[in-house]
């Protein structure tokens, strides 16, 4: 059996930006070191960039 640390959260879609920012902060606080937090933020930024590009393509 593998031990896992899980975070469960509820996001209020009436204020998505602040809710997502809070969730990201909670996840980052649970990570063990600065390098892991930075890598996570960079990967999240890449995912956001891909999603924005896809949205832009769909809008055209």
C-alpha positions as a printed Julia matrix, in Angstrom:
60×3 Matrix{Float64}:
   0.0    0.0     0.0
   1.25   3.48   -0.83
   0.59   6.37    1.55
  -0.73   9.47   -0.17
  -1.43  13.02    0.93
  -4.69  14.24   -0.56
  -6.31  17.66   -0.53
 -10.01  17.97   -1.14
 -11.53  21.35   -1.85
 -14.76  22.87   -3.03
 -14.52  25.67   -5.59
 -17.19  28.37   -5.65
 -17.56  29.14   -9.34
 -19.06  32.53   -8.48
 -15.47  33.7    -7.76
 -13.27  31.34   -9.76
 -10.05  33.35   -9.77
  -9.78  33.8    -6.01
 -10.98  30.25   -5.39
  -8.41  28.74   -7.77
  -5.67  30.96   -6.32
  -6.53  29.7    -2.84
  -6.48  26.08   -4.01
  -3.1   26.59   -5.7
  -1.7   28.17   -2.53
  -2.87  25.21   -0.46
  -1.26  22.72   -2.84
   2.0   24.68   -2.97
   2.13  24.83    0.83
   1.91  21.02    0.94
   4.9   20.53   -1.37
   8.22  19.7     0.26
  10.59  22.31   -1.16
  10.96  25.46   -3.24
  12.21  23.58   -6.32
   9.13  21.36   -6.35
   6.84  24.36   -5.89
   8.54  26.19   -8.75
   8.35  23.16  -11.05
   4.67  22.77  -10.22
   3.95  26.43  -10.99
   5.87  26.21  -14.27
   3.95  23.08  -15.31
   0.67  24.76  -14.36
   1.67  27.81  -16.4
   2.37  25.54  -19.39
  -1.05  23.94  -19.02
  -2.72  27.35  -18.82
  -0.84  28.48  -21.95
  -2.0   25.37  -23.86
  -5.6   25.95  -22.75
  -5.47  29.63  -23.73
  -4.06  28.72  -27.14
  -6.81  26.16  -27.67
  -9.48  28.69  -26.64
  -7.99  31.26  -29.01
  -8.04  28.75  -31.86
 -11.68  27.86  -31.16
 -12.64  31.55  -31.09
 -11.14  32.2   -34.55
